[in-house]
Amino acid sequence: MSFPPYSPPSSLFLILSLYTTTTMMLFSPVVSLSCTAQKFSNNNLYSNCVDLPVLNSFLHWSYDSSNSSLAVAFVAAPAKSGGWISWAVNPTGTGMVGAQSLIAFKNGGVMTVKTYNISSYTSIVPGKLSFEVWDMKAEESGGLMRIFAKIKVPEKAEKMNQVWQVGPSVTDGRPDQHGFETANLAAKGTLSLNGGGGQSFSGGGVDSRTKKKNIHGVLNVVSWGILFPLGVIISRYMRTFPSADPAWFYLHVSCQISAYVLGVAGWGTGLKLGSESKGIIYSGHRNIGIAVFVLATVQVFALFIRPKKDHKYRYYWNIYHHSFGYTIVILGIINIFRGFDILSPATKWKTAYIIVIAALGGIALVLEAITWIVVLRRKSNKSTKPFDGYNNGQSRQQPLSA
């Protein structure tokens, strides 16, 4: 006698599914449904939690006002298996630069958490934070990583800027670059230490500090990077043509003074940003900026001690004036590209400046060739000028005496 093939009842599949889910909840300390459903293997309890809006991340925290400390547990899935997660506080801004970061990843198969003081986009190395941190620990299970730590916060603080991130891989114990998708760029916000729904998150707007950085960059690009080189080009090449005199001089002075005024404003915003960024120092960028400001200031005041054309010291004044001017142009352009590396704006802005400075360089090369042609022709005309009864153009040839 044959029997029909056995088909397990659908209720059995339901029972198995419930058993599997229950087992996962028992043996996995965190389930990423929402922060309120998450439990930790160390049985830590936190007063507040929030489902962060991007990157499948969660934050738990408790604030102790008696000793101004914050206990946190950050939970997230790395971008890829073998990747890393990070949570940070930024005391000086709302973005990545200046972030005091805790980054967790597997090092030799063991979960570890390290501290990183992110001073620039190109400098991601372990270092001490600007505040105390203790009880650091990292875990991984169920595809999620967790960072546990306690940090010291300023007394009577109510809110802090937070930044979080996930990355795809780690190479030689160093986290590799994270993605730059919309979610990655939006992973920042304000954390209310006492909870109460006071959290806010990035909506793509620009904070006041970033605006200051942008203003600083624009002022310096326009001044030292465009107007000052343009003024040098006007002085070097327009003066070759007698018809341009004295118009070239007034154009040259106008460009340089305008560049100086804008440059001083940009330099001032840079000093202000530096004073607001304790612990973040861009030594090379700062020192070059100071040098450019000093040289340009000397140039401007030198206008008031400019000797007349026939003065015996005019030759030496010209040497000083030209050497200072070319030095300012070179240092200014170098510092602008250093600024691009620090601020890391959209690629189109750096590309646009490269196009502008390349155009000015091309114009200078063309005018250099034209100038040499004009000068050589003038010399050639003088040397081949037919005898006209004058000695070197100074006096008429005298008749021979009898």
HUTANOR-V729005 format. One record per helix or strand. SS is the DSSP state (a for helix, b for strand). FROM is the first residue (numbers start at 0). LEN is the number of residues. If there is no record, write none. Layout:
SS:FROM:LEN ; SS:FROM:LEN
This chain:
a:9:18 ; a:34:3 ; b:47:4 ; b:56:8 ; b:68:8 ; b:83:7 ; b:98:9 ; b:109:8 ; b:119:1 ; b:122:1 ; b:125:1 ; b:132:9 ; b:143:9 ; b:158:9 ; b:169:2 ; b:173:2 ; a:181:4 ; b:187:5 ; b:199:2 ; a:207:31 ; a:241:3 ; a:246:29 ; a:282:23 ; a:313:30 ; a:346:37 ; b:389:2 ; b:394:2
